[in-house]
Amino acid sequence: MKTIRNIGVFAHVDAGKTTLSEQLLMHAGAIRRAGSVDEGTAHTDSLPVEQRRGISVKASCVSMTWQDAEINLIDTPGHVDFSAEVERSLWALDAAVVVVCAVEGVQPHTETLFQALKEQDIPALFFLNKTDREGADVPRVLAQIHRLLTPDAVLMADEEAVTEFVCAQDDGLLERYLAGETLEPAFLRTRLQELTRAAQAYPVFAGSALKDEGIVPLLDAMAELLPPPANRLTAEHADALCGVVFASTQDRVLGRGVWVRLYAGSLENRAPVILPAGVDPLSGEEKLVQRKITQIRRVDGTDAGSLTAGEIGVIYGLGDARVGQVLGEERLLPRRVEPGRLRTPLITVQVIPEKPEEMQALRVACEALSAEDPLLQVRYAKALNELQLHVMGTIQLEIIQELLETRFGMKVTFSKPAVIYRETIAKAASGFVAYTMPKPCWAIMRFEIEPAPRGSGVTFRSTVPVRDILLRYQHQVEQALPLALHQGRLGWQVTDVNITLVDGNHHQFHTHPLDFIVATPWGIQDGLQRGGSTLLEPILETRFLLPPDCVGRVMSDVALMRGEVTHTETDADRVLMTALIPVATSVDYAATLASATGGRGSMSVKLHGYRDCPLELGATAPRRSVDPLDTSKYILAARSALEGGIFDLE
């Protein structure tokens, strides 16, 4: 009987991950001939833009069979601009293969990827690739893995090392080994399997994907050592459904389909699926819609009548179900679905169509791309007739530009990338609103707004008795806070504030069901204006891997970028350096680093947090909708009497 393995392949860019995936598929008989990344024939790079550029842009899922195991292999992009694709892959898999170049060794992005796997207790194997290349050094790279990633990595080619590692994990076993007892290889392999599946051991293999060396031992280990899907059901919830949408696809006949990993239950053709459709502003309850499955396809593209727990498939008929959508009971997921854990968009650009009359069509196209990538945020300002995108980096922009032309037939240009700042209140202040005119309306509130520690986000509480403001209206106030804080007085999202509703009242006859939603932004903005604004700029934790002779130059660059070096350490013939640098000064530094180090240096980044920034070193943002403090226009907009209403946040 076949068992399932859902395995992701992860690596720093240019480590040979896609070439390895091709060899795995060929040896398993899924393809006749391994494709080439350079020639644009890789089976896991199906998009024209991937084939033309020779890089992976989207995660792809392919299927193969090895040793009675049906392996669903998820090949992920290596470039940091597409970290969101990597993150979404984590929602679908049970185990991973981490590819490390045997020449370049552990790169900063490798550390980021492995840390994400470790945080979520995802079992993994290592494959040290490119051992055929000059400069390849397996012992050196293994030592880097031990020091930078995990001490629990063990080289499978060294039988003595494997035996010692397995025995060291069990005091009784260690005593037997030290006493000279010979342990059966099959017994040791079983213990290694248990340790690997518990993410307490990370077997290491080495070879060359390009030269087809070391592939079969890796395949054997994927089938034998990595775990099948866990049974997440209890007797109490035997019929529960749980799955997650981790990608989307488009079919010319069937329309939009979504890739689903099912963790519990089953889905069948023509079965109804309940999906959330936002929150009812009146009741505060989640609105639900029902969709009916029209077709289910397996990973290999063949039709399937159903999808069962542990399987991955493409489901059609779920309409606009977004990537990241959880089907069924979220508590049965092995890990939380949280977009932005690996990386979040930190720059924004204006998208400009070649033909101005195509603006609305461009908006639809960008929203279609956003549905496939929850972190690709689309913002449309009616008053300015401007379309903006929040993106990861310049490489992602090039891909979006190409996708808009090849897929949607639209040529676009982008404005110069700008940093996405945030803001907070400078000092504690009160905000007041009396929305009593023109009748019928009545919503009176007073807020206390205080600065909060950096990174704490937004907290809300109410001390108003329900006799003064009904509980359902107080719930509406809390629901309206994202709208109220979407743009502060400097034009950026407001964060790191504590908000307390301290006073106010409704009217038994005059209060309209939406009055408190309309009034909340008005009162909050009044408080923000009284308290003043502090601009917050995003700071990157940047990890450099440098030749020793380039360290001084990079340190100088960090200082010029208003950054600070926080840590350095030497590892053989290279230096690892960590620095905190503002996004605003380092957007294009990757190209500068490559030039300054002759291509020998590398870097990876992740968001460290936000810190205060003088306004003269930052920027404000134009308001995309009517300012709540422009009272007469705001009330008209709120009552849908003015174009560009307050609820249009796109």
C-alpha positions in Angstrom: 0.0 0.0 0.0 1.4 3.4 -0.9 2.0 6.0 1.7 2.2 9.8 1.1 5.1 12.2 1.6 4.6 15.9 1.2 8.1 17.3 1.0 9.3 20.8 0.2 12.7 21.6 -1.3 14.4 24.7 0.0 17.7 26.5 -0.8 19.5 29.8 -1.2 19.4 31.0 -4.8 21.8 29.2 -7.2 22.3 26.3 -4.8 21.0 23.9 -7.5 17.6 23.2 -6.0 15.6 23.0 -9.2 18.2 20.9 -10.9 18.0 18.5 -7.9 14.2 18.3 -8.3 14.6 17.4 -11.9 16.9 14.5 -11.1 14.6 13.2 -8.4 11.7 13.2 -10.8 13.8 11.4 -13.5 15.1 8.7 -11.2 11.5 8.1 -9.9 10.3 7.7 -13.5 8.0 10.7 -13.3 9.8 12.3 -16.3 11.9 10.7 -19.1 14.7 13.3 -19.1 15.7 15.9 -16.6 15.1 19.4 -17.7 17.6 22.2 -17.6 17.2 25.5 -15.7 19.6 27.3 -18.1 17.7 26.0 -21.2 14.3 26.8 -19.6 13.1 23.2 -19.8 12.8 22.5 -16.0 9.5 20.8 -15.3 9.1 22.6 -12.0 9.5 26.0 -13.7 6.3 26.1 -15.8 5.7 29.8 -16.1 7.2 31.4 -19.3 8.9 34.0 -17.1 10.6 31.3 -15.2 11.7 29.5 -18.3 13.1 32.6 -19.9 14.9 33.9 -16.8 16.1 30.6 -15.4 14.8 31.3 -11.9 11.9 29.9 -9.9 9.2 32.5 -9.2 6.4 30.4 -7.9 6.4 27.3 -5.8 5.3 24.3 -7.9 4.1 20.9 -6.8 4.9 17.7 -8.7 4.3 14.0 -7.9 6.5 10.9 -8.1 6.6 7.4 -6.6 9.5 5.8 -4.9 9.6 2.7 -2.7 5.8 2.5 -2.4 5.8 6.1 -1.3 3.8 8.7 -3.3 6.0 11.8 -2.9 4.4 15.2 -3.5 7.4 17.5 -4.1 7.1 21.2 -3.6 9.9 23.1 -5.4 10.2 26.6 -3.9 11.9 29.8 -5.1 15.4 30.6 -3.8 15.4 34.4 -4.2 14.5 36.3 -1.1 12.0 38.5 -3.1 9.8 35.4 -3.3 10.0 34.4 0.3 6.2 34.6 0.4 6.0 31.6 -1.9 8.4 29.7 0.4 6.2 30.6 3.4 3.0 29.3 1.7 4.8 26.0 1.0 5.3 25.6 4.7 1.5 25.4 5.1 1.3 22.3 2.9 4.3 20.1 3.7 5.2 17.6 6.4 9.0 17.5 5.8 11.8 19.2 3.8 15.0 18.8 1.9 17.4 21.7 2.4 19.9 22.1 -0.4 23.3 23.7 0.4 26.0 24.4 -2.1 29.1 22.4 -1.2 31.3 25.3 -2.5 29.5 28.4 -1.1 28.3 26.7 2.0 25.7 28.0 4.4 24.4 31.3 3.1 22.5 33.9 5.2 19.2 33.0 3.5 19.9 29.3 4.3 19.8 30.3 7.9 16.5 32.1 7.5 14.9 29.1 5.8 16.2 26.5 8.2 15.1 28.7 11.2 11.6 28.8 9.8 11.6 25.0 9.5 13.0 24.5 13.0 10.5 27.0 14.6 7.7 24.8 13.2 9.3 21.4 14.0 9.4 20.4 10.4 11.7 17.3 9.9 14.4 17.8 7.2 17.3 16.3 5.3 20.3 18.2 4.0 21.7 17.7 0.5 25.2 19.2 -0.1 25.1 19.9 -3.8 27.8 20.7 -6.4 30.4 18.3 -5.0 31.8 18.1 -8.5 32.8 21.8 -8.5 36.2 23.1 -7.7 36.4 24.3 -4.1 33.7 21.9 -2.9 34.4 20.9 0.7 31.9 18.7 2.5 33.6 18.6 5.9 33.8 22.4 5.9 30.2 22.9 5.0 29.1 20.2 7.5 31.0 22.2 10.2 29.1 25.3 9.1 25.8 23.5 9.4 26.7 22.3 12.9 27.7 25.8 14.0 25.1 28.0 12.2 22.1 25.7 11.8 22.0 22.7 14.1 24.4 20.4 15.9 22.0 17.5 15.2 23.2 17.1 11.5 24.9 13.8 10.7 26.7 12.9 7.5 25.2 9.6 6.3 28.3 8.6 4.4 30.2 8.3 7.7 28.7 5.1 9.2 30.7 5.6 12.5 29.4 9.1 12.9 25.9 7.9 12.4 26.3 5.2 14.9 27.8 7.5 17.5 25.1 10.1 16.9 22.2 7.7 17.3 23.7 6.2 20.5 24.4 9.6 22.0 20.7 10.3 22.0 19.9 7.4 24.4 21.9 6.8 27.6 21.1 3.0 27.6 22.1 2.7 24.0 25.3 4.7 24.6 26.3 2.4 27.4 25.9 -0.7 25.2 27.9 1.0 22.4 30.7 2.0 24.8 30.8 -1.5 26.2 31.7 -2.8 22.7 28.3 -4.2 21.7 27.8 -4.4 17.9 24.5 -2.8 17.0 22.6 -4.0 14.0 22.4 -1.5 11.1 18.7 -2.1 10.7 18.2 -1.2 14.4 20.2 2.0 14.0 18.4 3.0 10.9 15.0 2.6 12.7 16.3 4.8 15.6 17.5 7.3 13.1 14.1 7.3 11.4 12.4 8.0 14.7 14.9 10.9 15.5 14.5 12.4 12.1 10.7 12.3 12.1 10.8 14.0 15.5 13.1 16.8 14.1 15.9 15.7 16.5 18.2 14.5 13.7 19.0 16.0 10.3 20.7 13.4 8.0 23.1 14.9 5.6 23.7 13.6 2.0 26.1 14.9 -0.6 26.4 14.7 -4.4 26.0 16.6 -7.6 22.6 17.1 -9.1 24.1 18.3 -12.4 26.3 15.1 -12.6 23.5 12.9 -11.3 25.5 11.8 -8.2 24.0 11.0 -4.8 20.4 11.2 -6.0 19.3 7.6 -5.2 20.4 7.6 -1.6 18.6 10.9 -1.1 15.4 9.5 -2.7 15.7 6.4 -0.4 16.0 8.6 2.6 13.0 10.8 1.6 10.8 7.7 1.4 12.2 6.0 4.5 13.3 8.6 7.0 10.8 11.5 6.4 7.3 11.2 7.9 4.0 10.5 6.3 1.1 12.9 7.1 0.1 12.7 10.7 -3.5 11.7 11.7 -4.9 14.9 13.2 -8.4 13.5 14.1 -9.6 12.3 17.4 -12.6 10.1 18.0 -14.5 13.2 19.1 -14.0 14.9 15.8 -13.8 11.9 13.4 -15.7 13.7 10.6 -14.0 17.1 10.9 -12.7 18.9 7.8 -9.4 20.8 7.8 -7.4 22.1 4.8 -5.5 25.1 3.7 -5.3 26.9 0.3 -1.6 27.4 -0.4 -1.6 28.5 -4.1 -3.8 29.1 -7.0 -3.8 28.3 -10.7 -5.8 29.2 -13.8 -7.3 26.7 -16.3 -8.6 27.9 -19.7 -11.7 25.6 -19.4 -12.3 25.2 -15.7 -11.3 28.7 -14.6 -9.6 29.5 -11.3 -8.4 26.6 -9.2 -6.8 26.5 -5.8 -4.1 24.2 -4.5 -5.3 22.6 -1.2 -3.5 20.5 1.3 -6.0 18.5 3.3 -5.1 17.7 6.9 -8.4 16.1 8.0 -11.6 14.9 6.5 -12.3 14.6 2.7 -13.7 16.7 -0.2 -15.6 15.3 -3.1 -16.8 16.6 -6.5 -20.1 18.6 -6.2 -19.6 18.8 -2.4 -20.6 22.2 -0.8 -17.8 24.1 1.0 -18.5 27.0 3.4 -16.2 29.9 3.1 -16.0 33.2 5.1 -16.9 36.4 3.3 -16.0 39.1 5.7 -17.7 40.5 8.8 -21.2 41.9 9.0 -20.7 45.5 10.1 -24.1 45.6 11.9 -23.9 42.4 13.9 -20.2 41.9 14.0 -20.7 38.2 13.0 -18.7 36.6 10.2 -20.6 36.3 7.0 -20.4 32.9 5.2 -20.9 31.9 1.6 -21.4 28.4 0.1 -19.4 27.2 -2.9 -19.7 23.9 -4.7 -16.7 21.9 -5.9 -16.9 21.4 -9.7 -13.7 19.3 -10.1 -10.7 17.9 -8.3 -7.4 17.2 -9.9 -4.4 15.3 -8.5 -0.9 16.7 -8.4 -0.1 15.0 -11.6 -3.0 16.7 -13.4 -5.3 13.7 -13.6 -8.9 14.0 -12.5 -9.8 12.7 -9.1 -13.3 12.3 -7.6 -12.1 13.2 -4.1 -9.3 14.5 -1.9 -8.6 12.8 1.4 -6.6 13.7 4.5 -2.8 14.0 3.8 -3.3 14.6 0.1 -2.7 17.6 -2.1 -4.8 18.5 -5.1 -6.3 21.3 -7.2 -9.9 22.2 -6.5 -12.1 24.1 -8.9 -15.4 25.8 -8.0 -14.4 27.7 -4.9 -14.6 31.0 -6.7 -12.5 33.7 -5.1 -11.2 31.7 -2.2 -7.9 33.4 -1.3 -4.5 31.9 -0.8 -4.2 31.3 2.9 -7.9 30.4 3.3 -8.5 27.7 5.9 -11.2 25.2 4.9 -13.0 23.7 7.9 -11.6 23.7 11.5 -8.4 25.8 11.8 -7.5 24.3 15.1 -6.6 21.0 13.4 -3.8 22.6 11.4 -0.3 21.5 12.6 0.9 25.1 12.4 -0.7 28.6 12.1 -1.2 30.2 8.7 0.4 33.6 9.2 1.4 35.4 6.0 4.5 37.6 6.5 6.4 35.5 9.0 9.5 35.1 6.7 9.3 38.5 5.1 6.8 41.4 4.6 6.4 44.0 1.9 8.5 47.1 2.8 8.4 49.1 -0.4 5.5 50.6 -2.4 5.4 51.6 -6.1 2.8 53.3 -8.3 1.7 51.2 -11.3 1.2 53.3 -14.4 -0.6 51.8 -17.4 0.7 52.6 -20.9 -2.8 53.6 -21.9 -4.6 55.6 -19.2 -8.0 54.1 -20.2 -6.7 50.7 -19.0 -6.5 51.8 -15.3 -9.6 49.8 -14.2 -8.5 46.7 -16.2 -5.1 47.0 -14.6 -6.6 47.2 -11.2 -8.5 43.9 -11.9 -5.3 42.3 -13.2 -3.3 43.4 -10.1 -6.1 42.1 -7.8 -6.0 38.8 -9.6 -2.2 38.6 -8.8 -2.9 39.7 -5.2 -5.4 36.8 -4.8 -2.5 34.5 -5.6 -0.1 36.3 -3.2 -1.7 37.6 0.0 1.4 39.8 0.6 1.1 41.6 -2.8 -1.2 44.3 -1.6 -3.1 46.5 -4.1 -4.1 50.0 -3.1 -6.3 52.1 -5.4 -7.0 55.8 -4.6 -10.1 57.0 -6.4 -9.4 60.7 -5.7 -5.9 60.4 -7.2 -6.8 57.7 -9.8 -3.6 56.0 -8.7 -2.8 52.3 -8.3 -0.1 51.2 -5.8 1.5 47.9 -5.0 3.2 46.8 -1.8 6.1 44.5 -2.8 9.2 42.7 -1.5 11.8 44.1 -3.9 12.9 45.1 -7.3 13.2 41.6 -8.7 9.6 41.0 -7.8 8.7 44.2 -9.7 10.3 42.9 -12.8 8.4 39.7 -12.6 5.1 41.5 -12.0 5.8 43.7 -15.0 6.4 40.7 -17.2 3.3 38.8 -15.9 1.0 41.8 -16.6 2.3 41.9 -20.2 2.3 38.1 -21.0 -0.8 37.1 -19.0 -3.0 40.2 -19.2 -1.7 41.9 -22.3 -0.9 45.2 -20.5 2.3 47.2 -20.6 3.1 49.1 -17.4 5.8 51.2 -15.8 6.5 51.8 -12.2 7.3 54.8 -10.2 10.5 54.9 -8.1 10.1 52.5 -5.2 9.3 54.2 -1.9 9.6 52.9 1.6 6.4 51.9 3.5 6.7 53.8 6.8 4.4 53.6 9.8 3.5 56.2 12.4 2.3 56.4 16.0 1.0 59.1 18.3 3.7 61.2 19.9 2.1 61.8 23.3 -1.1 60.8 25.0 -4.2 62.7 23.9 -8.0 62.6 23.9 -10.1 62.3 20.8 -13.7 63.4 20.7 -16.5 63.0 18.3 -20.1 64.1 18.4 -21.8 62.8 15.3 -25.3 64.2 15.8 -26.0 66.1 12.6 -27.5 66.0 10.1 -30.2 63.8 11.5 -30.9 60.9 11.8 -27.7 60.0 13.5 -26.2 59.9 17.0 -22.8 58.6 18.1 -20.8 60.5 20.8 -17.5 59.1 22.0 -14.3 60.1 23.8 -11.1 58.1 23.3 -7.9 58.1 25.3 -5.0 57.3 22.9 -1.5 56.6 24.3 1.9 55.7 22.8 2.8 52.0 23.3 6.2 50.2 23.1 7.6 49.6 19.6 6.3 46.4 18.1 3.3 46.1 20.5 0.7 46.9 17.8 -2.7 48.2 18.6 -4.7 47.4 21.8 -8.3 48.5 22.5 -10.5 48.4 25.5 -13.7 50.1 26.7 -14.6 51.4 30.1 -18.0 52.7 29.0 -21.1 51.0 30.6 -23.4 49.3 28.2 -26.3 51.5 29.4 -24.4 54.5 27.7 -23.3 52.7 24.6 -24.9 49.4 23.7 -22.5 46.4 23.5 -23.1 45.9 19.8 -22.1 49.5 19.2 -18.9 49.0 21.2 -18.1 46.0 19.1 -18.6 48.2 16.0 -16.1 50.6 17.3 -13.5 47.9 17.6 -14.3 46.6 14.1 -13.9 50.1 12.7 -10.4 50.6 14.2 -8.5 49.2 11.1 -10.4 51.8 9.0 -9.6 54.5 11.5 -5.9 53.7 11.7 -5.3 52.9 8.1 -3.9 56.3 7.5 -2.7 58.6 10.3 -2.0 62.3 10.1 1.2 61.6 8.1 -0.6 59.3 5.8 0.8 56.0 7.1 -0.7 53.1 9.0 -0.9 53.8 12.7 0.6 51.3 15.1 2.0 51.0 18.7 -1.0 52.7 20.4 -3.2 51.8 23.3 -6.8 53.1 22.7 -9.5 53.2 25.4 -13.1 54.2 24.8 -13.7 56.2 28.1 -17.0 58.0 27.5 -19.9 58.5 25.1 -23.5 57.6 24.5 -26.0 56.4 21.9 -29.6 57.6 21.4 -32.5 55.3 21.7 -34.2 56.8 18.7 -31.7 58.7 16.6 -28.8 56.3 16.5 -28.5 54.6 13.1 -27.0 51.1 13.0 -23.8 52.3 11.2 -23.3 55.6 13.2 -20.5 54.3 15.4 -18.6 52.9 12.5 -18.8 56.2 10.8 -17.9 58.1 13.9 -14.9 56.0 15.0 -12.3 57.3 12.4 -13.5 60.8 13.1 -12.8 60.5 16.9 -9.5 58.6 16.5 -8.1 61.1 14.0 -9.1 63.9 16.3 -7.0 62.3 19.0 -4.1 61.6 16.7 -4.0 65.3 15.6 -4.0 66.5 19.3 -1.2 64.1 20.2 1.0 64.7 17.3 2.7 62.1 15.1 6.0 60.2 15.2 7.2 58.7 11.9 8.4 55.1 12.2 10.8 53.6 9.6 11.4 49.9 9.0 14.7 48.5 10.0 16.2 45.4 8.5 18.4 42.8 10.3 20.9 42.3 7.5 23.3 39.3 7.5 26.4 39.5 5.4 28.7 36.7 4.3 32.0 38.4 3.3 35.6 37.8 2.3 37.8 39.3 5.0 39.3 41.9 2.7 35.8 43.4 2.1 34.7 43.8 5.7 36.0 47.3 6.1 34.3 48.5 3.0 31.0 47.0 4.0 31.2 48.4 7.6 31.8 51.8 6.1 28.8 51.4 3.8 26.6 50.3 6.8 27.5 53.5 8.6 26.7 55.7 5.5 23.3 53.9 5.4 22.6 55.1 9.0 23.0 51.5 10.1 24.9 49.8 12.9 26.9 46.6 13.0 25.7 44.4 15.9 27.8 41.3 15.5 30.8 39.9 13.6 32.4 36.5 13.7 35.0 34.7 11.5 34.4 31.3 10.0 37.5 29.9 8.2 38.0 32.1 5.1 34.9 34.3 5.5 33.3 36.8 7.9 29.7 36.7 9.1 28.4 40.2 10.0 25.0 41.3 11.2 23.8 44.8 11.0 20.6 46.8 11.5 20.0 49.1 8.5 17.0 51.3 7.5 15.2 50.1 4.4 15.2 53.6 3.0 19.0 53.6 2.6 19.5 50.0 1.6 16.9 49.2 -1.1 19.5 48.7 -3.8 22.5 47.7 -1.7 22.5 44.0 -3.0 23.8 45.3 -6.3 26.4 47.5 -4.6 27.6 44.6 -2.5 28.0 42.3 -5.5 30.1 45.0 -7.2 32.2 45.8 -4.2 33.0 42.2 -3.4 33.4 41.0 -7.0 30.4 38.7 -6.5 32.1 37.0 -3.5 29.8 38.6 -0.8 26.1 37.8 -0.1 23.4 39.1 2.2 20.0 38.3 3.4 17.5 40.5 5.2 14.5 40.2 7.5 12.4 42.8 9.2 13.9 43.7 12.6 11.2 46.2 13.6 10.4 49.9 13.4 12.2 52.9 15.0 11.6 56.6 15.3 12.6 58.6 12.2 13.0 62.3 11.8 10.4 63.5 9.3 13.1 65.2 7.2 14.7 61.8 6.7 11.4 60.1 5.9 8.3 60.9 3.9 4.6 61.5 4.3 1.9 59.7 2.1 -1.0 61.3 0.3 -4.4 60.6 1.7 -6.3 58.1 -0.5 -9.8 59.0 0.8 -11.6 61.8 2.5 -10.0 63.1 5.8 -12.4 62.4 8.7 -11.4 65.8 10.1 -12.8 67.4 7.0 -16.1 66.9 8.6 -18.7 68.0 6.0 -17.0 66.1 3.2 -16.4 63.1 5.4 -20.1 62.8 6.4 -21.2 63.1 2.8 -18.6 60.4 1.8 -19.7 58.2 4.6 -23.3 58.4 3.4 -22.2 57.4 -0.1 -23.0 60.9 -1.4 -19.4 61.7 -2.5 -17.2 59.6 -4.7 -14.3 58.0 -2.9 -16.2 57.0 0.2 -14.5 56.3 3.5 -14.8 52.5 3.2 -12.8 52.4 0.0 -9.4 51.3 1.3 -8.0 49.9 -1.9 
